[in-house]
């Protein structure tokens, strides 16, 4: 797998932190569901590259989107240091997951859950507003054993069709963050199917969440877009985000890694950020 830049490895090498707190390496990645019709880009031809990318970036926390059960099983086998939680979006709690992976040797999962992005968030399989599909948020309350800090992590995938659904999903997510996390530190990752300055983005950032690309202390690394469609990176399509509250964002990057310099591991690029609790 050809690497553009070992971005987080470079970040880790040039970051200073106390011996009691190591920054968190966070990734959000829409891994594209397993479809045989994708041909050479179908999951069986990409699964090793996706896992290698996560592993070589020394990721502590990972939010995935479009992950089917068989894809999660493949990642579980290839990323044994990571545990995960979350459930599928259908009424049977199967189908696509927005699972959260975490380093088992670093974090304790204190609580976790799922809610549906709809007018009935507790009803499994419910579809909201003008959405084309069921959409969910996976959340967890975690404690970092290294720093002792407790924080909440929310991972989601907004609808790609419904403009109203994306707006109302943002409002519901903000409401649930307030309800579940209160004033605690928060990380939010996901594929929001909308760009910066869109209505959902404004709702999220005006709630007190910071776009990690904007708030990072060092200049952004990599391309400024996350959509490639398995062809080429499309300008102006940064639709995958990491948001934080209560953290210092040290670095932010979008990774354009390719398989043998020819194919992308997914139709989205992964987004990574290095965040620290600080004072």
Secondary structure, 3 states (H helix, E strand, C coil): CECCCCHHHHHHHHCCCCCCCCCEEEEEEECCCCCHHHHHHCHHHCHHHHHHHHHHCCCCEEEEECECHHHHHHHHHHCCCEEEECCECCCCCCCCECCEEEECCCEEEEEEEEEECCCCCCCCCCCCCCCCCCCEEEEEEEEECCCCCEEEEEEEECCCCCHHHHHHHHHHHHHHHHHHHCCCEEEEEEECCCCCCCHHHHHHHHCCCEEHHHHCCCCCECCCCCECCCCCCCCCCCCEEEEEECCEEEEEEEECCEECCCEECCCECEEEEEEECCC
